[in-house]
Amino acid sequence: MFSRYSLRSAVLLPIATALVMLCAIPMTSHAYGVSGAGGKLGYTSPENLDGTLMVGGHVELEQNDTRLHLMPNLMYWKVNRVSDMNPNFDVYYHFRPDDQNSPYLGGGLGVNVRNSSVTDKTDTDLGANVIGGYRFPGHSNDYFVEGRITASNVSQFALLGGITFRTH
């Protein structure tokens, strides 16, 4: 079985490498624009803690005619007198055009800010996200279900559903 540190390294290294490679690819002059915003709700299972409710909000940024979406988001959970507020910057790749049902994969980095009311201590660490999901476009909104794995000092797995209110 992997130790917590080797599992984290096995996830962080490929994601960091992919992000560096994405930054090195020349982009066209078209900027990413806000294409929607929304929220997510689901179940998370933080390492060594009970499972709990996770809530989050996100903004979706995209270019015209691209399947690559930038997704800054904020997630929160609280269980066993421990809470975690984590801002993330994720990148999603949708396998089909925006107006069609589509599976997607993604990854990103986040900062986990955990507070324990038992020890009155706050810990902050970097986490890597691996995401897989399925999007269901509606008339003016997109609906989705996704699974997220976060590798950090308190690794976690989450299953979420949500909605993105489109701006165009």
C-alpha positions in Angstrom: 0.0 0.0 0.0 1.2 3.5 -0.8 2.2 5.7 2.1 0.4 9.1 2.3 3.5 10.9 1.0 4.2 8.6 -1.9 0.6 8.7 -3.0 0.7 12.5 -2.8 3.9 12.6 -4.8 2.4 10.2 -7.4 -0.5 12.6 -7.9 1.3 16.0 -7.5 4.2 15.4 -9.9 2.2 14.6 -13.0 -0.3 17.4 -12.4 2.6 19.9 -11.8 4.3 18.7 -14.9 1.1 19.0 -17.0 0.5 22.6 -15.7 4.0 23.6 -16.6 3.6 22.1 -20.1 0.3 23.9 -20.5 1.9 27.2 -19.6 4.6 26.6 -22.2 2.2 26.1 -25.1 1.8 29.2 -27.1 -1.8 30.4 -27.0 -3.8 32.6 -29.4 -4.5 36.1 -28.5 -8.1 35.3 -27.6 -8.7 35.7 -23.9 -10.7 33.4 -21.6 -14.0 34.9 -20.6 -16.6 34.1 -18.0 -19.0 31.6 -19.5 -20.9 30.7 -16.3 -21.0 30.5 -12.5 -22.6 28.0 -10.1 -22.4 25.7 -7.2 -21.9 22.1 -6.2 -23.0 19.9 -3.3 -22.1 16.4 -2.3 -20.4 14.0 0.0 -16.7 14.0 0.9 -14.6 11.5 2.9 -11.6 13.3 4.4 -8.7 11.0 5.5 -9.0 9.9 9.2 -12.3 11.7 9.6 -16.0 10.9 9.2 -17.7 11.5 5.9 -19.5 14.8 5.6 -21.3 17.3 3.3 -19.2 19.4 1.0 -20.4 22.6 -0.6 -18.7 24.8 -3.2 -19.0 27.5 -5.7 -17.2 28.0 -9.1 -16.7 30.3 -12.0 -16.2 28.8 -15.4 -13.9 30.5 -17.9 -13.5 29.4 -21.5 -12.5 30.5 -25.0 -14.7 30.2 -28.0 -14.3 26.9 -29.8 -12.2 25.2 -27.1 -13.0 22.3 -24.9 -10.5 23.4 -22.2 -12.3 25.2 -19.3 -10.6 27.0 -16.4 -12.5 26.5 -13.2 -11.5 28.6 -10.1 -13.6 27.4 -7.2 -14.0 27.4 -3.4 -15.0 24.3 -1.5 -15.9 23.9 2.2 -16.6 21.0 4.6 -16.8 20.6 8.4 -16.8 17.3 10.5 -15.5 16.1 13.9 -14.8 19.8 14.9 -12.4 20.1 11.9 -13.3 22.4 8.9 -11.6 22.9 5.6 -11.9 25.9 3.3 -10.0 25.4 0.1 -9.7 27.7 -2.9 -8.7 25.8 -6.1 -7.8 26.5 -9.6 -8.8 23.5 -11.8 -8.6 22.9 -15.5 -11.2 20.7 -17.2 -11.2 19.1 -20.6 -14.6 18.3 -22.1 -14.6 15.5 -24.7 -17.6 16.9 -26.6 -18.8 20.3 -27.6 -20.5 22.6 -25.1 -24.0 21.9 -26.4 -23.7 18.1 -26.0 -23.7 15.7 -23.0 -20.0 15.1 -22.3 -17.6 13.3 -20.0 -14.7 15.5 -18.7 -11.4 15.1 -16.9 -9.5 17.7 -15.0 -6.9 18.5 -12.5 -5.6 21.4 -10.5 -4.1 22.8 -7.4 -5.6 24.2 -4.3 -4.8 25.5 -0.9 -6.3 23.7 2.1 -6.9 25.8 5.1 -8.0 23.5 7.9 -9.1 24.6 11.4 -9.5 22.3 14.4 -11.7 23.6 17.2 -10.3 20.8 19.4 -6.7 22.0 19.2 -7.5 25.6 18.2 -4.9 25.2 15.4 -5.1 26.2 11.7 -3.0 24.3 9.2 -2.4 25.3 5.6 -1.1 23.0 2.8 -1.1 22.7 -0.9 -3.3 20.0 -2.5 -3.5 18.4 -5.9 -7.0 17.7 -7.5 -7.9 15.0 -9.9 -11.4 15.3 -11.3 -13.7 13.2 -13.5 -17.3 13.9 -14.3 -20.2 14.1 -16.8 -21.9 17.3 -18.0 -25.6 17.5 -19.0 -26.3 20.8 -20.9 -29.8 22.3 -20.4 -31.5 25.2 -22.1 -29.8 27.9 -20.1 -27.8 25.9 -17.5 -25.4 23.0 -17.4 -25.8 20.2 -14.8 -23.0 17.9 -13.8 -21.9 15.1 -11.5 -18.2 14.6 -10.7 -15.8 12.7 -8.5 -12.8 14.5 -7.0 -9.7 13.2 -5.3 -7.5 15.7 -3.4 -4.0 14.7 -2.4 -2.9 16.8 0.6 -2.0 16.4 4.3 -5.6 15.3 4.8 -6.4 13.6 1.5 -10.1 13.3 0.5 -12.5 11.8 -2.0 -15.7 13.6 -3.0 -18.8 12.9 -5.1 -20.6 16.0 -6.1 -23.5 17.3 -8.2 -24.0 20.8 -9.3 -25.2 23.5 -11.7 -23.5 26.1 -13.8 -25.6 29.1 -14.8 -24.4 30.1 -18.3 -23.8 33.7 -19.1 -24.2 33.3 -22.9 
